[in-house]
């Protein structure tokens, strides 16, 4: 550069997108470790179209109710602790116990702090999937559980920061 200064970074580390590989999951306030994947954090608002008489070049598009189109799926390596299987087994026997699920996106620098948090209320397991067995591979055995829920109770950038 002409003035001898080196160019600075385009943005600071605080402005960079969050890394999705550092997360934690809690079921009814109990930290459940070892999840390798969480999917289904999806909200979708239905759109209702309305055509106004005499207006032929566009439709009014009105937001309708918001829904949760996919199930919350937690996937982890199969372990001796069978909390997920036990919870699903209770549902199979008719004893439905709904629980709250917290998914936290952790800060890179401190595992005790998180930048985003999603709380799914009144979750109930509706599908448990065990591992696929293949003799020719050395893969980790995974289990997953699919949950329906009553909605997203809390969001948020910085909500619940410790």
MOUR-V284433 format. One line per field, one symbol per residue. phi: phi as a letter, one per 30 degrees, with the letter a starting at -180 (. if undefined). psi: psi as a letter, one per 30 degrees, with the letter a starting at -180 (. if undefined). burial: b if it has 24 or more other C-alpha atoms within 12 Angstrom, else e. Layout:
phi: ???
psi: ???
burial: ???
This chain:
phi: .ddiddddddadddcddddddcbbbbchicdccidcabbjdbbbcdcccbcceicccacdccdcdcbcdbddccbaddbddcddddddddddcjcdcdbccccccddddbddcbcbbbccchdbdbabbddccbddbbdddcbbbcbcbckcdbcjdidied
psi: legfkkkllelleffllkkgfjllkkjhfkkjlgkfkklgikkkkkkkkkkkkfjfflkkjkkbkkljfllkkkklkklfkheeeeeeeeeeggijjklkkkkkjlkefjffllflkkjklhkkkfkkkalkkjfglhlkkkllkkkllgljekakjfkgk.
burial: eeeeeeeeeeeeeeeeeeeeebbbbbbeeeebebbbbbebbeeeeeeeeeeeeeeeeeeeeeeeeeeeeebbbbbbbbeeeeebbebbeeeeeeeebebbbbbbbbbeeeeeebbbbbbbbebbbbbbeeeeeeeeeeeeeebbbbbbbebbeeeeeeeeee
